[in-house]
Amino acid sequence: MKFATVFVLLISLVAGLVYAWAQDTTHSINLPETRVDMKPGEGLQKVETFCNICHSLDYIVMQPKFTKPQWTATVNKMVKVFGAPINEEDSKQIANYLVAQYGAGN
């Protein structure tokens, strides 16, 4: 009984692989282009370059109006916890932009 079950599973697997290989067709889709209009300001280019590597810029504009320590902590978390490839100077510029354009004072 055990042999029969393994044999049927093996035959099913082989049949599936042969079928998939025989299809040899590539399918593709075109996704719509999305653009998030960020507020202009010093540091915008760094935000668009670095933040967009890992997530949509929608994530920024949907956030509550954070204070400077909160934005700084958020940027630091992206670098230290999630591994965002941002050096210390760029991190400061990004945090300053976020505070100026999306901070609690605006």
MDTraj code that builds the backbone (N, CA, C; nanometers):
import mdtraj as md
import numpy as np

residues = "MET LYS PHE ALA THR VAL PHE VAL LEU LEU ILE SER LEU VAL ALA GLY LEU VAL TYR ALA TRP ALA GLN ASP THR THR HIS SER ILE ASN LEU PRO GLU THR ARG VAL ASP MET LYS PRO GLY GLU GLY LEU GLN LYS VAL GLU THR PHE CYS ASN ILE CYS HIS SER LEU ASP TYR ILE VAL MET GLN PRO LYS PHE THR LYS PRO GLN TRP THR ALA THR VAL ASN LYS MET VAL LYS VAL PHE GLY ALA PRO ILE ASN GLU GLU ASP SER LYS GLN ILE ALA ASN TYR LEU VAL ALA GLN TYR GLY ALA GLY ASN".split()
xyz = np.array([
    [0.0826, -0.1193, 0.0000],
    [0.0000, 0.0000, 0.0000],
    [0.0865, 0.1250, 0.0000],
    [0.1894, 0.1243, 0.0838],
    [0.2793, 0.2393, 0.0930],
    [0.3523, 0.2606, -0.0399],
    [0.3971, 0.1517, -0.1011],
    [0.4669, 0.1590, -0.2289],
    [0.3759, 0.2173, -0.3368],
    [0.2495, 0.1748, -0.3373],
    [0.1538, 0.2219, -0.4378],
    [0.1308, 0.3726, -0.4237],
    [0.1203, 0.4213, -0.3027],
    [0.0995, 0.5648, -0.2787],
    [0.2193, 0.6452, -0.3269],
    [0.3374, 0.5995, -0.2929],
    [0.4594, 0.6687, -0.3358],
    [0.4710, 0.6653, -0.4876],
    [0.4386, 0.5505, -0.5472],
    [0.4460, 0.5362, -0.6923],
    [0.3493, 0.6317, -0.7623],
    [0.2270, 0.6420, -0.7127],
    [0.1276, 0.7322, -0.7723],
    [0.1725, 0.8775, -0.7581],
    [0.2235, 0.9136, -0.6436],
    [0.2724, 1.0503, -0.6233],
    [0.3895, 1.0814, -0.7160],
    [0.4791, 0.9866, -0.7314],
    [0.5939, 1.0058, -0.8189],
    [0.5507, 1.0216, -0.9646],
    [0.4599, 0.9382, -1.0092],
    [0.4086, 0.9471, -1.1466],
    [0.3386, 1.0817, -1.1672],
    [0.2608, 1.1260, -1.0683],
    [0.1915, 1.2548, -1.0777],
    [0.2915, 1.3696, -1.0879],
    [0.3960, 1.3627, -1.0096],
    [0.4991, 1.4662, -1.0121],
    [0.5679, 1.4704, -1.1479],
    [0.6054, 1.3560, -1.1982],
    [0.6722, 1.3487, -1.3291],
    [0.5791, 1.4003, -1.4381],
    [0.4534, 1.3610, -1.4348],
    [0.3572, 1.4069, -1.5356],
    [0.3416, 1.5584, -1.5306],
    [0.3350, 1.6135, -1.4109],
    [0.3237, 1.7589, -1.3962],
    [0.4458, 1.8315, -1.4505],
    [0.5631, 1.7787, -1.4212],
    [0.6862, 1.8408, -1.4708],
    [0.6958, 1.8335, -1.6231],
    [0.6586, 1.7189, -1.6801],
    [0.6605, 1.7038, -1.8260],
    [0.5622, 1.8015, -1.8894],
    [0.4441, 1.8144, -1.8320],
    [0.3441, 1.9074, -1.8847],
    [0.3950, 2.0514, -1.8787],
    [0.4499, 2.0904, -1.7647],
    [0.5015, 2.2276, -1.7484],
    [0.6154, 2.2545, -1.8456],
    [0.7028, 2.1584, -1.8632],
    [0.8167, 2.1755, -1.9536],
    [0.7689, 2.1881, -2.0981],
    [0.6667, 2.1137, -2.1347],
    [0.6147, 2.1139, -2.2715],
    [0.5481, 2.2466, -2.3063],
    [0.4988, 2.3189, -2.2075],
    [0.4314, 2.4464, -2.2342],
    [0.5296, 2.5498, -2.2888],
    [0.6456, 2.5611, -2.2273],
    [0.7534, 2.6492, -2.2719],
    [0.7017, 2.7847, -2.3198],
    [0.6125, 2.8438, -2.2447],
    [0.5545, 2.9719, -2.2797],
    [0.5825, 3.0710, -2.1674],
    [0.6215, 3.1899, -2.2068],
    [0.6447, 3.2945, -2.1091],
    [0.5277, 3.3910, -2.1101],
    [0.4761, 3.4191, -1.9944],
    [0.3663, 3.5148, -1.9807],
    [0.4186, 3.6366, -1.9071],
    [0.3719, 3.7516, -1.9443],
    [0.4122, 3.8721, -1.8731],
    [0.2917, 3.9642, -1.8583],
    [0.3021, 4.0525, -1.7634],
    [0.1971, 4.1517, -1.7424],
    [0.2620, 4.2887, -1.7358],
    [0.1885, 4.3894, -1.7664],
    [0.2358, 4.5271, -1.7546],
    [0.1608, 4.5928, -1.6403],
    [0.2333, 4.6347, -1.5400],
    [0.1722, 4.7019, -1.4262],
    [0.1606, 4.8510, -1.4563],
    [0.0586, 4.9143, -1.4044],
    [0.0456, 5.0581, -1.4278],
    [0.1558, 5.1340, -1.3542],
    [0.1981, 5.2415, -1.4132],
    [0.2996, 5.3242, -1.3478],
    [0.2306, 5.4074, -1.2412],
    [0.2890, 5.4091, -1.1237],
    [0.2331, 5.4896, -1.0159],
    [0.3333, 5.5964, -0.9773],
    [0.2821, 5.7118, -0.9455],
    [0.3685, 5.8233, -0.9074],
    [0.3103, 5.8859, -0.7825],
    [0.3916, 5.8984, -0.6806],
    [0.3516, 5.9651, -0.5575],
    [0.4132, 6.1045, -0.5614],
    [0.3286, 6.2051, -0.5524],
    [0.3787, 6.3427, -0.5528],
    [0.4210, 6.3803, -0.4118],
    [0.5513, 6.3875, -0.3943],
    [0.6081, 6.4251, -0.2648],
    [0.6232, 6.5767, -0.2602],
    [0.6191, 6.6316, -0.1419],
    [0.6393, 6.7755, -0.1259],
    [0.7834, 6.8103, -0.1616],
    [0.8046, 6.9190, -0.2354],
    [0.9416, 6.9572, -0.2709],
    [1.0194, 7.0021, -0.1476],
    [1.1498, 6.9844, -0.1529],
    [1.2339, 7.0289, -0.0431],
    [1.3701, 6.9636, -0.0503],
    [1.4631, 7.0172, 0.0275],
    [1.5992, 6.9625, 0.0309],
    [1.5955, 6.8215, 0.0880],
    [1.6500, 6.7278, 0.0153],
    [1.6519, 6.5885, 0.0578],
    [1.5516, 6.5017, -0.0163],
    [1.4645, 6.5637, -0.0974],
    [1.3631, 6.4874, -0.1703],
    [1.4262, 6.3821, -0.2603],
    [1.5326, 6.4173, -0.3308],
    [1.5950, 6.3213, -0.4224],
    [1.6472, 6.1990, -0.3471],
    [1.7040, 6.2205, -0.2291],
    [1.7538, 6.1072, -0.1497],
    [1.6369, 6.0205, -0.1017],
    [1.5278, 6.0823, -0.0623],
    [1.4094, 6.0068, -0.0203],
    [1.3585, 5.9225, -0.1369],
    [1.3449, 5.9846, -0.2547],
    [1.2951, 5.9106, -0.3711],
    [1.3902, 5.7987, -0.4116],
    [1.5192, 5.8209, -0.3958],
    [1.6177, 5.7204, -0.4341],
    [1.6230, 5.6055, -0.3344],
    [1.6427, 5.6370, -0.2076],
    [1.6672, 5.5326, -0.1081],
    [1.5405, 5.4672, -0.0535],
    [1.4399, 5.5453, -0.0214],
    [1.3201, 5.4885, 0.0409],
    [1.2445, 5.4000, -0.0575],
    [1.2473, 5.4406, -0.1840],
    [1.1747, 5.3684, -0.2875],
    [1.2379, 5.2330, -0.3201],
    [1.3581, 5.2071, -0.2724],
    [1.4211, 5.0763, -0.2944],
    [1.3383, 4.9668, -0.2275],
    [1.2895, 4.9941, -0.1077],
    [1.2218, 4.8911, -0.0288],
    [1.0696, 4.9036, -0.0253],
    [1.0189, 5.0225, -0.0398],
    [0.8739, 5.0403, -0.0291],
    [0.8280, 5.1580, -0.1120],
    [0.6984, 5.1611, -0.1359],
    [0.6382, 5.2718, -0.2096],
    [0.6486, 5.3993, -0.1271],
    [0.6569, 5.5102, -0.1962],
    [0.6608, 5.6376, -0.1250],
    [0.5264, 5.6690, -0.0597],
    [0.4224, 5.5950, -0.0979],
    [0.2929, 5.6084, -0.0296],
    [0.3078, 5.5857, 0.1201],
    [0.4000, 5.4971, 0.1570],
    [0.4205, 5.4666, 0.2985],
    [0.4599, 5.5906, 0.3767],
    [0.5282, 5.6832, 0.3106],
    [0.5709, 5.8055, 0.3788],
    [0.4533, 5.8999, 0.3956],
    [0.3820, 5.9261, 0.2875],
    [0.2743, 6.0252, 0.2938],
    [0.1555, 5.9772, 0.3763],
    [0.1442, 5.8456, 0.4021],
    [0.0351, 5.7922, 0.4836],
    [0.0662, 5.7970, 0.6333],
    [0.1908, 5.8272, 0.6706],
    [0.2290, 5.8271, 0.8119],
    [0.1682, 5.9467, 0.8847],
    [0.1490, 5.9328, 1.0149],
    [0.1074, 6.0504, 1.0924],
    [0.2213, 6.1516, 1.0945],
    [0.1918, 6.2708, 1.1362],
    [0.2937, 6.3764, 1.1413],
    [0.3842, 6.3524, 1.2618],
    [0.4979, 6.2876, 1.2347],
    [0.5933, 6.2531, 1.3393],
    [0.6772, 6.3733, 1.3799],
    [0.7293, 6.3655, 1.5014],
    [0.8266, 6.4634, 1.5491],
    [0.9641, 6.4277, 1.4915],
    [1.0616, 6.5172, 1.5126],
    [1.1966, 6.4884, 1.4629],
    [1.2521, 6.3595, 1.5237],
    [1.2423, 6.3378, 1.6550],
    [1.2929, 6.2108, 1.7095],
    [1.2218, 6.0885, 1.6509],
    [1.0942, 6.0999, 1.6220],
    [1.0206, 5.9869, 1.5651],
    [1.0649, 5.9585, 1.4212],
    [1.0813, 6.0641, 1.3390],
    [1.1279, 6.0428, 1.2021],
    [1.2705, 5.9887, 1.2019],
    [1.3540, 6.0417, 1.2901],
    [1.4927, 5.9946, 1.2985],
    [1.4951, 5.8474, 1.3383],
    [1.4142, 5.8097, 1.4349],
    [1.4071, 5.6701, 1.4786],
    [1.3548, 5.5805, 1.3661],
    [1.2603, 5.6308, 1.2892],
    [1.2049, 5.5531, 1.1777],
    [1.3107, 5.5284, 1.0713],
    [1.3856, 5.6328, 1.0356],
    [1.4919, 5.6174, 0.9359],
    [1.5997, 5.5227, 0.9894],
    [1.6377, 5.5388, 1.1151],
    [1.7384, 5.4498, 1.1748],
    [1.6916, 5.3039, 1.1747],
    [1.5626, 5.2825, 1.2005],
    [1.5078, 5.1464, 1.1978],
    [1.5192, 5.0875, 1.0574],
    [1.4920, 5.1679, 0.9558],
    [1.5018, 5.1194, 0.8181],
    [1.6445, 5.0744, 0.7865],
    [1.7418, 5.1468, 0.8404],
    [1.8825, 5.1140, 0.8145],
    [1.9281, 4.9958, 0.9001],
    [1.9069, 5.0048, 1.0300],
    [1.9643, 4.9064, 1.1222],
    [1.8854, 4.7757, 1.1311],
    [1.7542, 4.7839, 1.1211],
    [1.6725, 4.6634, 1.1348],
    [1.6448, 4.5993, 0.9990],
    [1.6077, 4.6832, 0.9019],
    [1.5679, 4.6303, 0.7712],
    [1.6801, 4.6313, 0.6687],
    [1.7956, 4.6888, 0.7032],
    [1.9121, 4.6824, 0.6149],
    [1.9104, 4.7775, 0.4967],
    [1.8407, 4.8885, 0.5073],
    [1.8401, 4.9863, 0.3979],
    [1.9831, 5.0365, 0.3752],
    [2.0268, 5.0439, 0.2492],
    [2.1653, 5.0821, 0.2180],
    [2.1853, 5.2336, 0.2194],
    [2.1702, 5.2930, 0.3371],
    [2.1784, 5.4387, 0.3498],
    [2.2885, 5.4726, 0.4492],
    [2.3821, 5.5600, 0.4073],
    [2.4885, 5.5991, 0.5000],
    [2.4362, 5.7023, 0.5999],
    [2.5176, 5.7327, 0.6980],
    [2.4746, 5.8196, 0.8087],
    [2.4373, 5.9597, 0.7617],
    [2.5167, 6.0180, 0.6722],
    [2.4884, 6.1531, 0.6234],
    [2.3563, 6.1567, 0.5463],
    [2.3351, 6.0593, 0.4587],
    [2.2098, 6.0537, 0.3835],
    [2.0911, 6.0292, 0.4767],
    [2.1118, 5.9487, 0.5801],
    [2.0052, 5.9244, 0.6780],
    [1.9614, 6.0537, 0.7450],
    [2.0587, 6.1363, 0.7803],
    [2.0272, 6.2651, 0.8429],
    [1.9497, 6.3537, 0.7466],
    [1.9924, 6.3581, 0.6203],
    [1.9232, 6.4420, 0.5210],
    [1.7803, 6.3922, 0.4975],
    [1.7639, 6.2609, 0.4945],
    [1.6302, 6.2042, 0.4755],
    [1.5410, 6.2383, 0.5941],
    [1.5921, 6.2199, 0.7146],
    [1.5138, 6.2511, 0.8351],
    [1.4782, 6.3993, 0.8385],
    [1.5731, 6.4856, 0.8043],
    [1.5457, 6.6296, 0.8037],
    [1.4379, 6.6657, 0.7016],
    [1.4437, 6.6038, 0.5835],
    [1.3398, 6.6270, 0.4830],
    [1.2034, 6.5834, 0.5373],
    [1.1989, 6.4640, 0.5955],
    [1.0721, 6.4120, 0.6454],
    [1.0144, 6.5005, 0.7554],
    [1.1004, 6.5513, 0.8410],
    [1.0544, 6.6412, 0.9482],
    [1.0015, 6.7707, 0.8882],
    [1.0771, 6.8261, 0.7925],
    [1.0376, 6.9553, 0.7337],
    [0.9077, 6.9441, 0.6537],
    [0.8898, 6.8333, 0.5821],
    [0.7739, 6.8235, 0.4918],
    [0.6565, 6.7445, 0.5486],
    [0.6844, 6.6505, 0.6359],
    [0.5796, 6.5635, 0.6875],
    [0.5838, 6.5532, 0.8403],
    [0.6466, 6.6517, 0.9025],
    [0.6617, 6.6489, 1.0475],
    [0.5448, 6.7089, 1.1232],
    [0.5514, 6.6977, 1.2544],
    [0.4445, 6.7427, 1.3421],
    [0.4204, 6.8931, 1.3322],
    [0.5208, 6.9698, 1.2873],
    [0.5043, 7.1144, 1.2753],
    [0.4316, 7.1568, 1.1486],
    [0.3977, 7.0616, 1.0610],
    [0.3318, 7.0977, 0.9325],
    [0.1888, 7.0527, 0.9298],
])
top = md.Topology()
chain = top.add_chain()
for i, resn in enumerate(residues, 1):
    res = top.add_residue(resn, chain, resSeq=i)
    for name in ("N", "CA", "C"):
        top.add_atom(name, md.element.get_by_symbol(name[0]), res)
traj = md.Trajectory(xyz[None], top)
